[in-house]
Amino acid sequence: MTGLPPIFAAIGIGIGVAGATTPAAAQGQGPVIEHRVAVLQGLDKVTARISPVRAPLGVPTQFGTLEIIARTCRETPPTEPPESAAFLEIRELPPASDPDEPPTELFSGWMFASSPAVSGLEHPVYDVWVVDCEEPIEPSQDDQGATDSTPPSSE
């Protein structure tokens, strides 16, 4: 896994022969910073308009007829080469004339800010890509060890 950007290894993806993705070895995982919001851009190919899209994790966000749900957004720490990656689920909502029709699943997977062609949404009207992550999630005290100055009870 040498030569891969740290974010690829950290999320468990390596690029194999002919661009196929393979699971990364656990020891190849590097540090990442988790965030609460995925910052995306969407292109409406009909109007040629690019729009910013903020997608809070787990909250359905609409862009045109697309519903985007960001499941996670990660970026490398400042000491590593810059990279942002988000795991997205994208569905096309049914037309208003047929609200009983189920949404069409279009995309489910990782998108990378520095490599939008590695894994992208293929749609005749819209393009969506990751730009950045916002609102870092602070590690809990359990992750960093006990920081509480209260001594444990001696019961």
Backbone torsions as a table, in degrees:
resi	resn	phi	psi	omega
1	MET	NA	8.8	179.8
2	THR	-67.6	147.9	179.3
3	GLY	90.4	-7.2	178.2
4	LEU	-85.1	144.9	172.6
5	PRO	-59.7	145.1	-175.6
6	PRO	-56.5	-34.1	-177.4
7	ILE	-64.8	-35.2	178.3
8	PHE	-63.0	-45.7	179.3
9	ALA	-68.0	-36.7	-176.6
10	ALA	-67.3	-30.7	179.2
11	ILE	-95.2	0.8	173.0
12	GLY	88.0	30.1	179.8
13	ILE	-126.6	134.5	172.6
14	GLY	-123.8	154.1	178.6
15	ILE	-97.5	118.5	-178.5
16	GLY	-97.1	-156.6	180.0
17	VAL	-63.9	136.9	177.5
18	ALA	58.7	28.7	174.6
19	GLY	78.6	7.1	179.6
20	ALA	-69.0	146.6	178.9
21	THR	-95.0	140.1	179.4
22	THR	-132.9	152.2	177.6
23	PRO	-63.8	140.4	178.3
24	ALA	-85.9	154.6	176.1
25	ALA	-69.3	144.1	-176.0
26	ALA	-58.9	-35.9	-178.1
27	GLN	-72.2	-13.3	179.6
28	GLY	-86.3	0.7	-177.5
29	GLN	-76.6	136.0	179.8
30	GLY	-110.4	180.0	-178.4
31	PRO	-73.1	144.6	174.6
32	VAL	-138.7	159.3	176.3
33	ILE	-112.3	120.9	178.7
34	GLU	-80.6	145.6	-180.0
35	HIS	-130.2	163.9	-179.1
36	ARG	-93.2	-17.9	-174.0
37	VAL	-135.1	132.5	172.1
38	ALA	-95.5	130.0	177.7
39	VAL	-100.4	118.3	-176.5
40	LEU	-119.8	167.0	167.8
41	GLN	-127.5	142.2	178.3
42	GLY	-122.7	139.3	177.3
43	LEU	-112.7	123.9	170.9
44	ASP	-91.9	109.4	-174.8
45	LYS	-69.7	-21.5	179.7
46	VAL	-74.2	-45.3	-178.3
47	THR	-96.3	-9.0	-177.4
48	ALA	62.0	30.5	178.6
49	ARG	-100.8	135.2	174.0
50	ILE	-103.3	130.5	-178.1
51	SER	-126.0	137.9	172.7
52	PRO	-74.5	144.5	179.6
53	VAL	-132.9	120.0	174.4
54	ARG	-99.0	121.9	-176.9
55	ALA	-119.2	96.0	175.1
56	PRO	-62.3	144.9	-177.4
57	LEU	-57.6	131.6	174.9
58	GLY	77.5	-1.5	-177.9
59	VAL	-105.8	122.5	177.4
60	PRO	-61.6	127.3	-179.7
61	THR	-120.8	135.2	-175.6
62	GLN	-103.5	137.5	171.4
63	PHE	-134.2	108.6	-174.9
64	GLY	61.0	-127.0	177.9
65	THR	-94.0	8.3	-178.9
66	LEU	-95.8	143.7	170.9
67	GLU	-113.0	122.8	-176.4
68	ILE	-114.2	129.5	174.5
69	ILE	-122.5	115.2	175.9
70	ALA	-85.1	124.3	179.7
71	ARG	-93.6	-32.8	176.5
72	THR	-158.0	151.9	175.8
73	CYS	-139.6	125.2	-175.2
74	ARG	-131.3	148.7	171.9
75	GLU	-141.7	160.2	-179.5
76	THR	-76.2	153.5	177.6
77	PRO	-68.9	164.8	-177.4
78	PRO	-60.3	-19.8	-179.0
79	THR	-81.2	-8.0	-179.0
80	GLU	-109.7	165.3	173.8
81	PRO	-58.8	140.2	-174.9
82	PRO	-66.6	133.1	175.9
83	GLU	-159.7	136.8	173.2
84	SER	-123.0	141.7	178.7
85	ALA	-142.3	142.9	179.0
86	ALA	-134.9	142.9	172.9
87	PHE	-95.5	118.3	-174.8
88	LEU	-121.4	148.4	168.7
89	GLU	-119.4	124.7	-177.2
90	ILE	-125.4	129.3	178.8
91	ARG	-128.3	151.4	173.2
92	GLU	-97.9	126.7	-179.0
93	LEU	-76.1	151.3	-180.0
94	PRO	-69.3	157.4	177.6
95	PRO	-65.0	154.3	-179.8
96	ALA	-60.9	-26.1	-179.7
97	SER	-72.1	-17.1	-179.8
98	ASP	-137.8	68.7	-174.9
99	PRO	-67.1	-15.4	-179.9
100	ASP	-81.3	-13.5	179.5
101	GLU	-69.9	138.1	179.9
102	PRO	-72.9	153.8	175.3
103	PRO	-63.3	152.4	178.9
104	THR	-97.3	123.0	177.4
105	GLU	-71.3	124.0	-179.3
106	LEU	-109.2	-36.7	-172.9
107	PHE	-155.1	140.1	171.8
108	SER	-149.6	110.9	-179.6
109	GLY	166.3	-172.7	-178.9
110	TRP	-84.6	140.0	169.5
111	MET	-122.9	142.7	-175.9
112	PHE	-118.4	132.5	-178.4
113	ALA	-62.2	-40.8	-176.1
114	SER	-81.8	-14.2	-177.3
115	SER	-138.1	68.4	-176.7
116	PRO	-63.0	-22.5	-179.4
117	ALA	-79.6	-15.3	-179.5
118	VAL	-63.0	-43.9	-178.2
119	SER	-151.9	107.9	-176.2
120	GLY	-138.2	168.4	177.7
121	LEU	-81.2	127.6	175.1
122	GLU	-106.2	109.9	-177.4
123	HIS	-145.9	142.8	-177.5
124	PRO	-69.0	-23.8	-176.2
125	VAL	-109.5	-32.2	-172.3
126	TYR	-123.7	146.8	166.3
127	ASP	-120.7	141.0	176.9
128	VAL	-133.6	135.7	177.0
129	TRP	-145.9	158.0	-179.4
130	VAL	-83.6	137.2	176.8
131	VAL	-110.8	-44.3	-173.6
132	ASP	-165.8	179.7	172.4
133	CYS	-125.3	148.1	179.0
134	GLU	-131.4	162.8	176.3
135	GLU	59.4	74.6	179.7
136	PRO	-57.9	145.1	175.3
137	ILE	-90.7	122.1	179.5
138	GLU	-72.0	136.7	176.8
139	PRO	-62.1	142.3	179.2
140	SER	-73.2	164.0	179.9
141	GLN	-63.4	-30.7	178.9
142	ASP	-63.9	-32.0	-179.7
143	ASP	-72.4	-28.2	-175.8
144	GLN	-102.3	-0.2	-175.3
145	GLY	97.2	167.6	-177.7
146	ALA	-68.5	125.3	177.3
147	THR	-115.0	2.3	179.1
148	ASP	-76.5	131.7	-178.1
149	SER	-84.4	-3.2	179.5
150	THR	-76.0	124.9	179.8
151	PRO	-69.8	150.4	178.1
152	PRO	-66.7	150.8	-179.9
153	SER	-68.2	151.7	-176.9
154	SER	-99.6	29.3	-179.2
155	GLU	-75.7	NA	NA
